[in-house]
């Protein structure tokens, strides 16, 4: 196991600064979006927001992009504190998973014709491809053009996605998103080889991620038969044959299996959005256990980085929901579920 004393000590100092339930409630007590953003700027979660972020009219896309950018900067600074090439390589591989998320966010935005700022806000500001290329790709007129921009900026994930473009007329974005996930996960798995106990910890997390992605796909099928190549490889809960069987068994059986596989109540999987949030939360639980058992391991920063990402998502939902008049209690139920 690599020496992570300094890094894990810094993580220990940062964790109490995460917004907890009282902090979220305090945001909701403010009477306007401007006031909520101004309060957020005084907290660690919003410390990276620009000084004029709360000036009316507030751009929620700009606020979300600022939150993601600040989280990314913090993650890179923490990774820089790791001692030794092995630990830095593993943390770098974990952070590079955001490249697949960025490529998928851009492709979704282009396919939907979403505003450029909204697409940029949804994409982690990872390099490669880098914020400028992400914005340029978000403005592209078609999926192929967006991929070309990302590839030119050095995105290996975008290059891996291009061969799946002919499947879009039949399969929509799903084949592209699977290709992005495959490329990102394969690269991270390669980084885990021969990296000792910390490599094993990250490899287990990657298997959990694979299972979560397959679970989302299984639930989205809603009883429909899966196409060949639907499932990502490398999970530890179900192989492709088991997932095919669950898909054929119908939506209720699929929900039961996913709930049992991740230790979740079936009610948490009632909608695609709820299922995504529940599965994201379930990915943190094993790392919390690992961090308690091995307080000098890579599990400690991995847990914190996932919790930090969840914080950004919760704050974004709260700010957007409050701006359109959703009741505070309902919002808290959404973000604390």
N, C-alpha and C positions, 0 to 999 in steps of 0.2 A: 504494500500500500504506500502510495506517495505521501510525502510530508505536506500536509495541508493545514498545519497549525495556524499560520498567519491568516490564510484565506478563511478558514472556518471561524476564527475569532472575529473577523470582520463581519462575516455573515451573522454571527450571534449578536453583534451590535446592531445590525440592520433589521433583523426580524421584528423587534418590538415596534418599529416604525411603520410596519404594514397597517393599513387602515382596517380596523376591526369593526364589529357591528356598531358600537357607540360612535365611532368616527363616521360611519356611513349615515347614521341617524342625524348626526350634527350637520352634515351637508344638507340633508333634507329640511332642516329647520330654516334654512336661508330662503328668502322670499322670491328670488329670481335666479335665472341661469347665471347672470353676471355675478351675483353675490356668491353663488355656489362655486363658480370657477375661481373667484378671488380667494375664498376660503381654502380651496384645494391648493392654491399656489403657496399657502403657508404651511402645507403638510409635505412630508417627504414624497408622497405619491405624485404631487404636482409641482415639485420644486423645479423641474426642468421646463415648465411651461413658460412661454415668452411673457414679458412684462405686460404686453397689451392684450393678452389672451382673453381677459374679462371685459374688454372695451366693447360696448354694443355696436353693431349686432354681433353676438358671439357666434363664431363658426365652430359647430360641434366637430366637424371633420378635422379642423385645425387643432382643436383641443385633443382629440383622440390620437392624432398623429404625434402631437407633442408628448403625450403620455407614453406611447410606444417607443418613441425615440429616447426618452429619458430612461426607460426600463432597459433598452438595449445598451445605452452608455454604461449604466450601472453594471450590467452583466459582463460587459467587456472589461471593465475595470476590475471586477472581482476575479475574472479568469486570469487577469494579468498578475494577480497576487499568488497564484499557484506556483509552488516550487518544483522544478523538474520538468523535463520535456514530456514525460508520460502523462502527468496530470494536466498540463497545458493542452496536449493533444486531445485528451478525452473531453475536456471542457470545450475546446474549439469544435470538436465533432458534434457535441450537444448543441452549441449555439448555431452551427451551420444547418441544423434541421429547419431553422427559420427560412432558409432559402426556398424549400418546397412550399412552405406556407405563403411566402411572398408571391411565388409564381402562381399558385392557385388563386390567391386574392386578385391578382391582376387579370387572370383569365376570366374569373367570374364577373369582374367589373366590366370588362370589354364585351363579354357575351350579353350582359344585361343592359349595356349602354348606360352604365351608372356614371354619375358625375366624377370627374377625375379626382377631385379632392376626397370624395368618399372612398374611392378605390385605394388611393394612397394611404388613407387613414387605416384601412383594413389590412394593409400589408406591413409585416415587420420590416424595419429599415435595415436589412442585412446587406452586407457586401461580401462577394458579389450577390446580386447585380448592382446594388447601391441605390440610394434614394433618387438620384437624377434619372437613372435608367428606369426605375419603377414608375416614376411620373411620366416619362416619355412613353413607356409601354402602355400605361393606363390610357393614354390619349390615342392609341393606335386604332385604326378603323376596323381591324379584323384580328382574329386569334393568331393567324399565321404571322401577321405583322408584329403583334405584341411579342410573340416568341422570338422573332428576329431581333428586336431591340434588346431583349434580355440576353439572348445568346451573344450578341455583339459586346455586351457588358461583362461577359465571362461567366454566365450562369450555366454550369454543367447540368443543372436540373432542367432548365428550359430546353437544352439540347436533347436531353433524354425524353422529353415530352413530345417533341416534334413528330416522331414516327407514329404517334397515336392520333394525329390530326384527321386522317381518313375515317376514323371511327366516330367522329363527332356527329355526322348526319343521323346515324342510328342510335348512338349511345349518349349523345349530349356531352356534357363536360366530364362525366364520370370517368371515361377512359383516360382523359388528360390528367385528372386529379390522381388517379391510381398510379399513372406513370411518374408523376412528380413525387408521390409518397415512396414508391419503390426506389427511385434514384436516391432520395435523401436518406432513407433508412439503410440502403445497401452501403452507402458511403460511411455512415456512422458505425455500422456493424464492423466494417473493415478496420476502423480505427480502434475497435475494442480488442482485436486479436493480440495476444501476447502482452496485454497491459495489466496483468495481475488481477488482484481482487477488485480494484476500482474499475477495471475494464469489465469484469463480470457484473458489477452493479449496474453499469450503464447498459450492458447487453440485456440484462433482465428488463430494464426500463424500456428498451427498444422493442422487446417482445410484447410487453404490456401495451405499448403504443400501437403495435400491429394489431393486436387483439381488439383494441378499442376502435380502430379504424374499420376493421372487419365487422365489428358489432354494429357500428353506425350504418354500414352498407346493408347488413342483414335486416335491420329494422326498416330501412328505407325501401327495401324490396316489397314489404307489405304482402308477402305471400307469392309474389311473382317469381318465376324461375330465373336463377342467375345465369348470365352469359359466361362462356368460357373466359377465364382470366380475371374473373370478378374479384377473387380474394387475394390479398397480399400474403406473401410467404414470410414465415419467421415467427409466427405467434406461438404461444405455449398452451393456450386453452383449447383451441379447436384447429384441426387441419381442414383442408379444402373439402374433403369428403363429408366431415361432420357439419360444416357450414352449408354445404349443398343439401344435406338431409334436413337441417333446421329450416332452411328456406322453403323446402317442400312441405314441411309440417305446418306451416301457416304462421300468421303474425303472433298469435297468443303464445305458441310454443317458442317462437324466437324471443319474445320478450322475457319469458320465464328463464330461458337459457342464458340470456345476457345478464339478467338480474342476478341469477345464481353465480355466474362466472365472475362477476365483479363485486359481489356482496352488496347489491343495491336493492331497494324496494322496487317492485314492478311499477308503482305509481310514478317513480322518478323518470320513467322512460315513456311517458304518455304522449310526448310530442317530439319532433326532431330536435327542436331547440333545447328542450329539457333534457333529452337523452345526451346530446352533445355536452352540455354542462355537467351532467352527472358523471359521464365517462371521463371528462377532463379531471374532475375532482377525484375520481377513483384512481387515476394515475399517480396522484400525489401520495396516497396512503402507503403503498409499499416503501416509498423513499423516506417517509416519516419514520417507519419502523426501522429501516436500515440506518437512518441517521441516529436514532436512539441507541441502537446496538453498536454502531461503529462511528463514534463522534469525531474521529479524525479522517473519515473516508470522504470520497467524492459525493456520497449521498447527501451530505449536508448542503453544499452549494446547489446541487441539482434540485433538492426539495425547495430551497429558497427561490430559485429562479422560476420554478413552476408556480409557486405561491405568488410571486411578483406578477407573473403573467395573468394569473387569475384576478389579482387586484385591479389591474388595468381594465380587464373585461367587466368586472363588477362596477367600477366607477363609470365606465362608458354607458352601461345599461342604465344606471341610476340617473346620470345627467340627462340622457336622451328621454328617459321615461318621465322624469320630473318636468322637462321642458314641454311635453305634450299633455301634461295634466294627469298622469297616472297617480293614483293615491299613494301616499308615502308607505303605508303598511303593505300594500300590494307590491310595491317596488322592493321593499325590504325582503318580502317573501321570495321574490324572484332572485335577488342577488345573494341571499343567504342560504338558499336551498342546497 
